[in-house]
Amino acid sequence: MKMTIDLPEELIKAIKIRAAQEQRTVRELVAAYLTDGLYPSDSTPTPAPTATDIEMAPWGLPIIRSIPGSPQCTMTGEEWIEFVNTSLTELDYERYENAIRR
């Protein structure tokens, strides 16, 4: 089932970063977070990274520091490009759906 939710840009960025760190799609991550929120467990979730966790390198690319204690995750350049393209496509679909509903 599809649903459109209007969220702040900073939250969208944090969700995309977390999904990349966990090598999951945005859809999988959001579904897991909603499930955890509806059916909380005894464990305390790790906070999502914020824009302040991101530095810009002198050569113009972002440096994203991992949260201490988070699992190690590696992605090839091709996997990263596919993830970004998929995320941007999902965001474009959401924006398009919002635009035609107005």
N, C-alpha and C positions, 0 to 999 in steps of 0.2 A: 504494500500500500504506500502511496506517495503522500507526502505532507510537506507544506512549505511553512517555514518558520523564519521570521525576521529577527536576526541576531546581530549584535554589535560586531563591527569589523575585527576588533581585537580578539573577541571570542572565537571568531571564525579562524583567525590566524593561529591561535593557540590550539584549536582542534586539529588543524592541518599539520601543525608541527608534531603534536602528540601522535597522530596517526602515522606519520613518517617514522617517528622514533620506534613505534611498535610494529612497523611494517604491516599496517592494516589499512583498509580503506576508511574514508571519512564515515561512510554509511555504517560499517561494522563498529567503529569506535563509538559513534553517537548512539547506536542501538544498545551497545553494552552499557554505556553510561546511563541511558534511560532505564534499562533493566535494573541496574544497580540502585538507581534512585527509587524505583518503585518497590524493589525487594532488597533493601539494604542488608548487608552481612555485618559480622562483627569486625571486619578489617577496616582500617582507615585508608581511603584512597590517597594516592600521591597527587599533589596539586598539579594542574596543567601548567606548562611553561607560559610565561607572559612575554610581551614584547621586550621587556627589560632583560630577558635571558638571551637576547640576540644582539650580537655586536656586528658592526660592519667592518670588514677588513679593509686595509688601505687600497686594495685592488678592486673594491666594490662588491665583493661577494659576502653573503652573511655567514657569520660564525655562530653556530647554535650550540651552546653549552648544555651538556646533559645534566639531568637532575642527579645529585649524588645518590648512589644506591640503585639507580635504574638499570634494567638489563641492557647488556651490550647489544647493539644492533648495527648491522652493516648492510649497505645497499650499493649495488653497482651503479654506475652512471646511468645505464639504460633503465634500471629499475626506478631510479629517482625521477628520470624524465617521464616515464610512464605514470608514476604516481602523481606528479605535478599536473600532467596533461589530463588525467582522469579527474583530479580534484577541480581543476579549472572548468572542465566540461560540465561536471555536476553543478558547479556554481553558476555557470552560464545558463543551464537549464532552469535553475531556480529563479534567476533574474528574469529570464524570458517568461516563465509562467507568471511571475508577479506583474510583469509589464502588460501581459494580455488580459489579466484579470481587472485591471484598473479602468 
